[in-house]
Amino acid sequence: MINETKVNQHDYKFSKLKNMKRTLLAILAVSFIGCVNNKNSINVETISLSPYKKIEQINDTTFLSLIMNITENKGLVYFSDLKNNRIVCVDSNYKLVHIFGSPGRGPAEFNFPGGAFVHNNKLYAVDEGNNRINIFDLTGKYINNIKGIIPFKGRFIINDSMYFGSSLSRDSPPIFKAYLNGELVQRFGNVNRILNNINTKRLKNYFLESWKDQIIAIVDSDPVIERYTIDGKLVSTYDYSNIEYIASYINLTKLEDKKNRAAGELIGTHMFCLNSYIQGDKLFLLLAGRDKQNNKQEMNRILMLDVGKEKIVPIKILELKNNNGKQVGYYSFCVSGDKLIAYDCYSYEIHEFSIQF
């Protein structure tokens, strides 16, 4: 957060006129930037989807609340249930299969469960509050844990005997590679930013996805996707700030920041990607945005991209709507076959959408 100095009361009248002039100039400047961006922006097709299934609870005694991460493996879906400190596994009909862990600080217990990853018939689940990764077999039996470097926000991927994550650091590159015993092997990652005038104090953090022999790294506070080899070599960078929905959001964030500076108020962090998921050659990004008409934060659009070619190509934007007209806001999701499963922060429900198109 950036702390700005307030206008001195002694020069109130002069400052008020000066600030009015600044605000007007800021609006004009942003309007001009908006015109330039809109001229160069690309319009990606947006399709609206409504959930055909809503799940409020798994059974009479198993409820889900504050789902931080959703992952799918071989038809089973794993929910990282923050409030209840456990991982809940269900089948394709949302019938309970297994519960991994319970609240606490001992073995097999969780304190703030984060990302989960299935590898070699084992479930690896980040236990952020206890600073470790808990390991279970797929029947729910606890095996052991990894103590060492832990990924920020609990998101990570495993490739052979290594795991990869992102951690906030001013002294080291943001992405790390470590053995499955927690021993750090390497740090890598690009510290440069695309939007130098937004989130200037925010350290880079990534959502990581595994694709063939590459790592796809999605920056959360910059509209950027980077490809790396597993040895940490940067292969390519894709800047999606020219997509019309993102370009509009950038203009609004710039205007908001300038207004806050003029008023001497704090400047917050603007997120662009809230979560990600990959299935085959299709990458899905849950976007942050703003409803201009109601001036509210939006968390209901998913950008679908093709990463199977040399250059990443945007395909569609999926606008997730509630079929009862109520507001929705999604934080975590996954893709399983031809359906998208998302957790709605407002209703505490799991919503299922068809993406068979």
Phi, psi and omega in degrees: 000143181253126181266120181257148179281133181283159179291134179295137181295331183299324181256035189303308185296315180296318181294323180297315178296319180296318180292324177297320178295316179299316181298317179297315179296321179297317180297317179296318181296315180293323178298320179294316178300319180299320179296317180296313181297317181295328180294322183263355185282160178248142182261109178270135182304132176250129175239140181267136180234141174244145181292136175263356177211139176230134182240117179268330181205157182277314173209193185297336184241356184245109177247153178250141179207131179057072181274114184274335184204143175230131176222155183235142176209119177052044176085352177260144182244135183244123179253126174275101187269099188295310186297322182264002176051064180196166171250125181252126180252131179230162175270188185293344177258011179065031172269138185297131177252305180210155168241128181255120173082176179204171182292142175146189182239002179273182176303142179069011180247158184237147169224093184078074178288138180244229184294151177231150183212131178263127182210128178051048177061030175227148175258121175256124184226126181290132175246086191296317183295332178259005174055057181199173172242118179276143182239131179231156165279173188280004171263358180100359181283131180288138180252296177190197178217164176253125175245126183168220179284130184244134183292142175293139184065005174074009181268134180200168175225158179239135176228110183057243184260014183239151167237150185236139178208183179235137178223144182283124180205135175272346186254349185223157174303153191283337183260140178235156173235133183218153172292162181288002171262003178095356182285124180292134180253315189200151169237140178206177180131154182269124181268354180287155182242152174277314180260093183285342183258010176231139179057042187298331181262359185276126176289149181287135175225148186236149158265129183252138175229146180262128179222111182052239181257023181236163172247126176260121185246119182253120181285136182280326185249023176210138182282069188221140172238132180238142176253137177228153166283166179291350175267004174091012179274129178289124182266312182197165178229136177238121180259116181255024180289345180271359173290133192307317182296319179289318180301319178295319179295321177299316179300318180292322179293322178296317179296317180297316180297319181292322176296317180294322177296316181297328180270359181071027182261167182290147177255123183269190178258134177257123179265145177249320176243126182262338179188165181214163175200147179233140174221114184062234179266005183257125177253134182242128179240125173279115187268147166270147179199189180219133173282104185295325183293318182255001180052049179237151176293140178248140175219052186221019179237134181241122178272124181255127183231155174259118180253010185277356180250178180298321177249139177289136184233125175290141182251301184210161165248125179263115178266110183273119182241155177269131183285357174255008176083355181281156180293144176234155175209118186256144180240322180228154181198167170211169178239129180228106182064237181257024177230150177247128183247121186226147179261123180269118183292336184278316184262351187058034180249155168266126180249136180246130182238148174271130175241034177271091179216000000 
